[in-house]
Amino acid sequence: MTKKQFVNSKGETWEWEETPEVTKAVARLHETIRELEKKNAPDYGVGK
């Protein structure tokens, strides 16, 4: 397992362990969002 860390501009630290299950779940989430954008809601998504 890989331990990941992110520090935002406010100095808050986020840490997590990246497991194969987490990686697979995130990939599935991104795929679901891509499918929704194509089918039903072209403006759906984070960061748009």
PQR file of N, CA, C, O and H, with PARSE charges and radii, in Angstrom:
ATOM      1  N   MET A   1       0.833  -1.187   0.000 -0.4000 1.5000
ATOM      2  CA  MET A   1       0.000   0.000   0.000 -0.0000 2.0000
ATOM      3  C   MET A   1       0.874   1.246   0.000  0.5500 1.7000
ATOM      4  O   MET A   1       1.962   1.268   0.575 -0.5500 1.4000
ATOM      5  N   THR A   2       0.380   2.259  -0.646 -0.4000 1.5000
ATOM      6  CA  THR A   2       1.081   3.517  -0.726 -0.0000 2.0000
ATOM      7  C   THR A   2       0.342   4.552   0.106  0.5500 1.7000
ATOM      8  O   THR A   2      -0.879   4.675   0.005 -0.5500 1.4000
ATOM      9  H   THR A   2      -0.504   2.242  -1.113  0.4000 1.0000
ATOM     10  N   LYS A   3       1.061   5.284   0.913 -0.4000 1.5000
ATOM     11  CA  LYS A   3       0.448   6.347   1.696 -0.0000 2.0000
ATOM     12  C   LYS A   3       0.600   7.650   0.912  0.5500 1.7000
ATOM     13  O   LYS A   3       1.710   8.029   0.539 -0.5500 1.4000
ATOM     14  H   LYS A   3       2.053   5.184   0.995  0.4000 1.0000
ATOM     15  N   LYS A   4      -0.503   8.324   0.666 -0.4000 1.5000
ATOM     16  CA  LYS A   4      -0.527   9.577  -0.082 -0.0000 2.0000
ATOM     17  C   LYS A   4      -0.802  10.739   0.860  0.5500 1.7000
ATOM     18  O   LYS A   4      -1.416  10.566   1.912 -0.5500 1.4000
ATOM     19  H   LYS A   4      -1.405   8.017   0.968  0.4000 1.0000
ATOM     20  N   GLN A   5      -0.344  11.916   0.476 -0.4000 1.5000
ATOM     21  CA  GLN A   5      -0.553  13.101   1.289 -0.0000 2.0000
ATOM     22  C   GLN A   5      -0.787  14.293   0.373  0.5500 1.7000
ATOM     23  O   GLN A   5      -0.154  14.424  -0.675 -0.5500 1.4000
ATOM     24  H   GLN A   5       0.155  12.056  -0.379  0.4000 1.0000
ATOM     25  N   PHE A   6      -1.713  15.163   0.786 -0.4000 1.5000
ATOM     26  CA  PHE A   6      -2.012  16.394   0.063 -0.0000 2.0000
ATOM     27  C   PHE A   6      -2.115  17.516   1.079  0.5500 1.7000
ATOM     28  O   PHE A   6      -2.795  17.378   2.096 -0.5500 1.4000
ATOM     29  H   PHE A   6      -2.228  15.057   1.637  0.4000 1.0000
ATOM     30  N   VAL A   7      -1.440  18.627   0.808 -0.4000 1.5000
ATOM     31  CA  VAL A   7      -1.523  19.807   1.662 -0.0000 2.0000
ATOM     32  C   VAL A   7      -2.110  20.927   0.809  0.5500 1.7000
ATOM     33  O   VAL A   7      -1.551  21.284  -0.228 -0.5500 1.4000
ATOM     34  H   VAL A   7      -0.888  18.739  -0.018  0.4000 1.0000
ATOM     35  N   ASN A   8      -3.251  21.484   1.254 -0.4000 1.5000
ATOM     36  CA  ASN A   8      -3.877  22.548   0.474 -0.0000 2.0000
ATOM     37  C   ASN A   8      -3.262  23.902   0.803  0.5500 1.7000
ATOM     38  O   ASN A   8      -2.360  23.995   1.635 -0.5500 1.4000
ATOM     39  H   ASN A   8      -3.705  21.195   2.096  0.4000 1.0000
ATOM     40  N   SER A   9      -3.749  24.943   0.152 -0.4000 1.5000
ATOM     41  CA  SER A   9      -3.179  26.281   0.313 -0.0000 2.0000
ATOM     42  C   SER A   9      -3.379  26.851   1.715  0.5500 1.7000
ATOM     43  O   SER A   9      -2.692  27.794   2.107 -0.5500 1.4000
ATOM     44  H   SER A   9      -4.482  24.868  -0.525  0.4000 1.0000
ATOM     45  N   LYS A  10      -4.317  26.282   2.471 -0.4000 1.5000
ATOM     46  CA  LYS A  10      -4.562  26.741   3.847 -0.0000 2.0000
ATOM     47  C   LYS A  10      -3.694  25.996   4.854  0.5500 1.7000
ATOM     48  O   LYS A  10      -3.750  26.279   6.051 -0.5500 1.4000
ATOM     49  H   LYS A  10      -4.875  25.516   2.152  0.4000 1.0000
ATOM     50  N   GLY A  11      -2.896  25.051   4.379 -0.4000 1.5000
ATOM     51  CA  GLY A  11      -2.027  24.294   5.259 -0.0000 2.0000
ATOM     52  C   GLY A  11      -2.663  23.041   5.842  0.5500 1.7000
ATOM     53  O   GLY A  11      -2.041  22.350   6.649 -0.5500 1.4000
ATOM     54  H   GLY A  11      -2.850  24.822   3.406  0.4000 1.0000
ATOM     55  N   GLU A  12      -3.898  22.740   5.444 -0.4000 1.5000
ATOM     56  CA  GLU A  12      -4.558  21.535   5.922 -0.0000 2.0000
ATOM     57  C   GLU A  12      -3.952  20.323   5.213  0.5500 1.7000
ATOM     58  O   GLU A  12      -3.723  20.349   4.004 -0.5500 1.4000
ATOM     59  H   GLU A  12      -4.403  23.301   4.788  0.4000 1.0000
ATOM     60  N   THR A  13      -3.697  19.270   5.977 -0.4000 1.5000
ATOM     61  CA  THR A  13      -3.079  18.070   5.427 -0.0000 2.0000
ATOM     62  C   THR A  13      -4.090  16.938   5.357  0.5500 1.7000
ATOM     63  O   THR A  13      -4.809  16.667   6.318 -0.5500 1.4000
ATOM     64  H   THR A  13      -3.882  19.249   6.960  0.4000 1.0000
ATOM     65  N   TRP A  14      -4.132  16.284   4.207 -0.4000 1.5000
ATOM     66  CA  TRP A  14      -4.995  15.126   3.989 -0.0000 2.0000
ATOM     67  C   TRP A  14      -4.078  13.940   3.700  0.5500 1.7000
ATOM     68  O   TRP A  14      -3.203  14.030   2.839 -0.5500 1.4000
ATOM     69  H   TRP A  14      -3.548  16.505   3.426  0.4000 1.0000
ATOM     70  N   GLU A  15      -4.272  12.834   4.413 -0.4000 1.5000
ATOM     71  CA  GLU A  15      -3.491  11.629   4.194 -0.0000 2.0000
ATOM     72  C   GLU A  15      -4.422  10.439   4.018  0.5500 1.7000
ATOM     73  O   GLU A  15      -5.470  10.355   4.659 -0.5500 1.4000
ATOM     74  H   GLU A  15      -4.983  12.761   5.112  0.4000 1.0000
ATOM     75  N   TRP A  16      -4.027   9.519   3.138 -0.4000 1.5000
ATOM     76  CA  TRP A  16      -4.800   8.313   2.922 -0.0000 2.0000
ATOM     77  C   TRP A  16      -3.888   7.217   2.409  0.5500 1.7000
ATOM     78  O   TRP A  16      -2.818   7.477   1.859 -0.5500 1.4000
ATOM     79  H   TRP A  16      -3.176   9.587   2.618  0.4000 1.0000
ATOM     80  N   GLU A  17      -4.338   5.988   2.601 -0.4000 1.5000
ATOM     81  CA  GLU A  17      -3.622   4.842   2.071 -0.0000 2.0000
ATOM     82  C   GLU A  17      -4.287   4.444   0.762  0.5500 1.7000
ATOM     83  O   GLU A  17      -5.494   4.211   0.710 -0.5500 1.4000
ATOM     84  H   GLU A  17      -5.207   5.778   3.047  0.4000 1.0000
ATOM     85  N   GLU A  18      -3.486   4.371  -0.290 -0.4000 1.5000
ATOM     86  CA  GLU A  18      -4.013   4.040  -1.599 -0.0000 2.0000
ATOM     87  C   GLU A  18      -3.898   2.531  -1.813  0.5500 1.7000
ATOM     88  O   GLU A  18      -2.811   2.004  -2.047 -0.5500 1.4000
ATOM     89  H   GLU A  18      -2.505   4.561  -0.247  0.4000 1.0000
ATOM     90  N   THR A  19      -5.022   1.860  -1.731 -0.4000 1.5000
ATOM     91  CA  THR A  19      -5.078   0.413  -1.910 -0.0000 2.0000
ATOM     92  C   THR A  19      -5.607   0.103  -3.312  0.5500 1.7000
ATOM     93  O   THR A  19      -6.154   0.986  -3.972 -0.5500 1.4000
ATOM     94  H   THR A  19      -5.905   2.289  -1.541  0.4000 1.0000
ATOM     95  N   PRO A  20      -5.456  -1.109  -3.760 -0.5600 1.5000
ATOM     96  CA  PRO A  20      -6.035  -1.472  -5.063  0.2800 2.0000
ATOM     97  C   PRO A  20      -7.545  -1.242  -5.116  0.5500 1.7000
ATOM     98  O   PRO A  20      -8.086  -0.877  -6.159 -0.5500 1.4000
ATOM     99  N   GLU A  21      -8.220  -1.456  -3.991 -0.4000 1.5000
ATOM    100  CA  GLU A  21      -9.664  -1.249  -3.953 -0.0000 2.0000
ATOM    101  C   GLU A  21     -10.016   0.222  -4.148  0.5500 1.7000
ATOM    102  O   GLU A  21     -10.956   0.550  -4.872 -0.5500 1.4000
ATOM    103  H   GLU A  21      -7.780  -1.752  -3.143  0.4000 1.0000
ATOM    104  N   VAL A  22      -9.260   1.103  -3.504 -0.4000 1.5000
ATOM    105  CA  VAL A  22      -9.510   2.543  -3.634 -0.0000 2.0000
ATOM    106  C   VAL A  22      -9.251   2.988  -5.076  0.5500 1.7000
ATOM    107  O   VAL A  22     -10.045   3.733  -5.651 -0.5500 1.4000
ATOM    108  H   VAL A  22      -8.496   0.836  -2.917  0.4000 1.0000
ATOM    109  N   THR A  23      -8.159   2.538  -5.646 -0.4000 1.5000
ATOM    110  CA  THR A  23      -7.822   2.900  -7.022 -0.0000 2.0000
ATOM    111  C   THR A  23      -8.915   2.455  -7.981  0.5500 1.7000
ATOM    112  O   THR A  23      -9.296   3.199  -8.885 -0.5500 1.4000
ATOM    113  H   THR A  23      -7.514   1.933  -5.180  0.4000 1.0000
ATOM    114  N   LYS A  24      -9.421   1.237  -7.784 -0.4000 1.5000
ATOM    115  CA  LYS A  24     -10.480   0.715  -8.641 -0.0000 2.0000
ATOM    116  C   LYS A  24     -11.772   1.523  -8.471  0.5500 1.7000
ATOM    117  O   LYS A  24     -12.449   1.822  -9.454 -0.5500 1.4000
ATOM    118  H   LYS A  24      -9.112   0.632  -7.050  0.4000 1.0000
ATOM    119  N   ALA A  25     -12.110   1.874  -7.235 -0.4000 1.5000
ATOM    120  CA  ALA A  25     -13.325   2.645  -6.968 -0.0000 2.0000
ATOM    121  C   ALA A  25     -13.258   4.037  -7.595  0.5500 1.7000
ATOM    122  O   ALA A  25     -14.248   4.513  -8.150 -0.5500 1.4000
ATOM    123  H   ALA A  25     -11.560   1.631  -6.437  0.4000 1.0000
ATOM    124  N   VAL A  26     -12.124   4.677  -7.512 -0.4000 1.5000
ATOM    125  CA  VAL A  26     -11.966   6.016  -8.106 -0.0000 2.0000
ATOM    126  C   VAL A  26     -12.063   5.930  -9.629  0.5500 1.7000
ATOM    127  O   VAL A  26     -12.686   6.784 -10.260 -0.5500 1.4000
ATOM    128  H   VAL A  26     -11.320   4.291  -7.061  0.4000 1.0000
ATOM    129  N   ALA A  27     -11.456   4.914 -10.213 -0.4000 1.5000
ATOM    130  CA  ALA A  27     -11.553   4.734 -11.666 -0.0000 2.0000
ATOM    131  C   ALA A  27     -13.004   4.531 -12.089  0.5500 1.7000
ATOM    132  O   ALA A  27     -13.440   5.072 -13.105 -0.5500 1.4000
ATOM    133  H   ALA A  27     -10.950   4.220  -9.700  0.4000 1.0000
ATOM    134  N   ARG A  28     -13.750   3.752 -11.307 -0.4000 1.5000
ATOM    135  CA  ARG A  28     -15.157   3.519 -11.613 -0.0000 2.0000
ATOM    136  C   ARG A  28     -15.968   4.810 -11.484  0.5500 1.7000
ATOM    137  O   ARG A  28     -16.845   5.076 -12.307 -0.5500 1.4000
ATOM    138  H   ARG A  28     -13.395   3.313 -10.482  0.4000 1.0000
ATOM    139  N   LEU A  29     -15.683   5.605 -10.465 -0.4000 1.5000
ATOM    140  CA  LEU A  29     -16.359   6.886 -10.281 -0.0000 2.0000
ATOM    141  C   LEU A  29     -16.136   7.798 -11.487  0.5500 1.7000
ATOM    142  O   LEU A  29     -17.080   8.405 -11.994 -0.5500 1.4000
ATOM    143  H   LEU A  29     -14.971   5.389  -9.797  0.4000 1.0000
ATOM    144  N   HIS A  30     -14.899   7.892 -11.939 -0.4000 1.5000
ATOM    145  CA  HIS A  30     -14.595   8.748 -13.090 -0.0000 2.0000
ATOM    146  C   HIS A  30     -15.285   8.242 -14.354  0.5500 1.7000
ATOM    147  O   HIS A  30     -15.761   9.038 -15.163 -0.5500 1.4000
ATOM    148  H   HIS A  30     -14.133   7.399 -11.527  0.4000 1.0000
ATOM    149  N   GLU A  31     -15.342   6.934 -14.525 -0.4000 1.5000
ATOM    150  CA  GLU A  31     -16.032   6.366 -15.680 -0.0000 2.0000
ATOM    151  C   GLU A  31     -17.519   6.684 -15.628  0.5500 1.7000
ATOM    152  O   GLU A  31     -18.112   7.027 -16.651 -0.5500 1.4000
ATOM    153  H   GLU A  31     -14.956   6.286 -13.868  0.4000 1.0000
ATOM    154  N   THR A  32     -18.125   6.576 -14.460 -0.4000 1.5000
ATOM    155  CA  THR A  32     -19.542   6.901 -14.302 -0.0000 2.0000
ATOM    156  C   THR A  32     -19.810   8.356 -14.659  0.5500 1.7000
ATOM    157  O   THR A  32     -20.791   8.660 -15.337 -0.5500 1.4000
ATOM    158  H   THR A  32     -17.643   6.298 -13.629  0.4000 1.0000
ATOM    159  N   ILE A  33     -18.953   9.244 -14.212 -0.4000 1.5000
ATOM    160  CA  ILE A  33     -19.117  10.670 -14.529 -0.0000 2.0000
ATOM    161  C   ILE A  33     -19.006  10.901 -16.029  0.5500 1.7000
ATOM    162  O   ILE A  33     -19.788  11.663 -16.598 -0.5500 1.4000
ATOM    163  H   ILE A  33     -18.155   8.997 -13.661  0.4000 1.0000
ATOM    164  N   ARG A  34     -18.037  10.247 -16.680 -0.4000 1.5000
ATOM    165  CA  ARG A  34     -17.900  10.393 -18.141 -0.0000 2.0000
ATOM    166  C   ARG A  34     -19.158   9.904 -18.861  0.5500 1.7000
ATOM    167  O   ARG A  34     -19.626  10.542 -19.804 -0.5500 1.4000
ATOM    168  H   ARG A  34     -17.402   9.628 -16.218  0.4000 1.0000
ATOM    169  N   GLU A  35     -19.699   8.774 -18.415 -0.4000 1.5000
ATOM    170  CA  GLU A  35     -20.920   8.250 -19.034 -0.0000 2.0000
ATOM    171  C   GLU A  35     -22.088   9.203 -18.852  0.5500 1.7000
ATOM    172  O   GLU A  35     -22.848   9.429 -19.794 -0.5500 1.4000
ATOM    173  H   GLU A  35     -19.319   8.255 -17.649  0.4000 1.0000
ATOM    174  N   LEU A  36     -22.247   9.769 -17.657 -0.4000 1.5000
ATOM    175  CA  LEU A  36     -23.335  10.722 -17.413 -0.0000 2.0000
ATOM    176  C   LEU A  36     -23.185  11.965 -18.272  0.5500 1.7000
ATOM    177  O   LEU A  36     -24.173  12.495 -18.780 -0.5500 1.4000
ATOM    178  H   LEU A  36     -21.629   9.586 -16.892  0.4000 1.0000
ATOM    179  N   GLU A  37     -21.962  12.430 -18.435 -0.4000 1.5000
ATOM    180  CA  GLU A  37     -21.741  13.619 -19.262 -0.0000 2.0000
ATOM    181  C   GLU A  37     -22.136  13.361 -20.709  0.5500 1.7000
ATOM    182  O   GLU A  37     -22.698  14.237 -21.366 -0.5500 1.4000
ATOM    183  H   GLU A  37     -21.159  12.000 -18.021  0.4000 1.0000
ATOM    184  N   LYS A  38     -21.846  12.170 -21.206 -0.4000 1.5000
ATOM    185  CA  LYS A  38     -22.175  11.835 -22.595 -0.0000 2.0000
ATOM    186  C   LYS A  38     -23.674  11.665 -22.803  0.5500 1.7000
ATOM    187  O   LYS A  38     -24.215  12.112 -23.814 -0.5500 1.4000
ATOM    188  H   LYS A  38     -21.389  11.458 -20.672  0.4000 1.0000
ATOM    189  N   LYS A  39     -24.351  11.018 -21.849 -0.4000 1.5000
ATOM    190  CA  LYS A  39     -25.747  10.643 -22.032 -0.0000 2.0000
ATOM    191  C   LYS A  39     -26.739  11.739 -21.645  0.5500 1.7000
ATOM    192  O   LYS A  39     -27.521  12.203 -22.474 -0.5500 1.4000
ATOM    193  H   LYS A  39     -23.911  10.655 -21.028  0.4000 1.0000
ATOM    194  N   ASN A  40     -26.696  12.142 -20.379 -0.4000 1.5000
ATOM    195  CA  ASN A  40     -27.805  12.920 -19.840 -0.0000 2.0000
ATOM    196  C   ASN A  40     -27.486  14.359 -19.505  0.5500 1.7000
ATOM    197  O   ASN A  40     -28.324  15.238 -19.706 -0.5500 1.4000
ATOM    198  H   ASN A  40     -26.061  11.765 -19.706  0.4000 1.0000
ATOM    199  N   ALA A  41     -26.350  14.608 -19.023 -0.4000 1.5000
ATOM    200  CA  ALA A  41     -26.063  15.941 -18.479 -0.0000 2.0000
ATOM    201  C   ALA A  41     -24.683  16.403 -18.941  0.5500 1.7000
ATOM    202  O   ALA A  41     -23.698  16.172 -18.240 -0.5500 1.4000
ATOM    203  H   ALA A  41     -25.669  13.894 -18.860  0.4000 1.0000
ATOM    204  N   PRO A  42     -24.589  17.040 -20.086 -0.5600 1.5000
ATOM    205  CA  PRO A  42     -23.275  17.443 -20.597  0.2800 2.0000
ATOM    206  C   PRO A  42     -22.541  18.427 -19.678  0.5500 1.7000
ATOM    207  O   PRO A  42     -21.322  18.563 -19.788 -0.5500 1.4000
ATOM    208  N   ASP A  43     -23.241  19.105 -18.788 -0.4000 1.5000
ATOM    209  CA  ASP A  43     -22.578  20.048 -17.886 -0.0000 2.0000
ATOM    210  C   ASP A  43     -22.349  19.444 -16.507  0.5500 1.7000
ATOM    211  O   ASP A  43     -21.948  20.161 -15.590 -0.5500 1.4000
ATOM    212  H   ASP A  43     -24.231  18.994 -18.699  0.4000 1.0000
ATOM    213  N   TYR A  44     -22.592  18.146 -16.331 -0.4000 1.5000
ATOM    214  CA  TYR A  44     -22.412  17.481 -15.040 -0.0000 2.0000
ATOM    215  C   TYR A  44     -20.941  17.209 -14.800  0.5500 1.7000
ATOM    216  O   TYR A  44     -20.233  16.774 -15.708 -0.5500 1.4000
ATOM    217  H   TYR A  44     -22.918  17.564 -17.075  0.4000 1.0000
ATOM    218  N   GLY A  45     -20.478  17.460 -13.595 -0.4000 1.5000
ATOM    219  CA  GLY A  45     -19.108  17.118 -13.275 -0.0000 2.0000
ATOM    220  C   GLY A  45     -18.501  18.094 -12.301  0.5500 1.7000
ATOM    221  O   GLY A  45     -19.049  19.165 -12.039 -0.5500 1.4000
ATOM    222  H   GLY A  45     -21.053  17.814 -12.857  0.4000 1.0000
ATOM    223  N   VAL A  46     -17.378  17.713 -11.776 -0.4000 1.5000
ATOM    224  CA  VAL A  46     -16.665  18.525 -10.797 -0.0000 2.0000
ATOM    225  C   VAL A  46     -15.637  19.368 -11.536  0.5500 1.7000
ATOM    226  O   VAL A  46     -14.973  18.892 -12.458 -0.5500 1.4000
ATOM    227  H   VAL A  46     -16.933  16.843 -11.989  0.4000 1.0000
ATOM    228  N   GLY A  47     -15.514  20.600 -11.130 -0.4000 1.5000
ATOM    229  CA  GLY A  47     -14.477  21.463 -11.682 -0.0000 2.0000
ATOM    230  C   GLY A  47     -14.820  22.108 -12.995  0.5500 1.7000
ATOM    231  O   GLY A  47     -13.923  22.558 -13.708 -0.5500 1.4000
ATOM    232  H   GLY A  47     -16.053  20.987 -10.382  0.4000 1.0000
ATOM    233  N   LYS A  48     -16.091  22.169 -13.342 -0.4000 1.5000
ATOM    234  CA  LYS A  48     -16.456  22.813 -14.600 -0.0000 2.0000
ATOM    235  C   LYS A  48     -17.016  24.184 -14.351  0.5500 1.7000
ATOM    236  O   LYS A  48     -17.382  24.883 -15.297 -0.5500 1.4000
ATOM    237  H   LYS A  48     -16.819  21.804 -12.763  0.4000 1.0000
TER
END
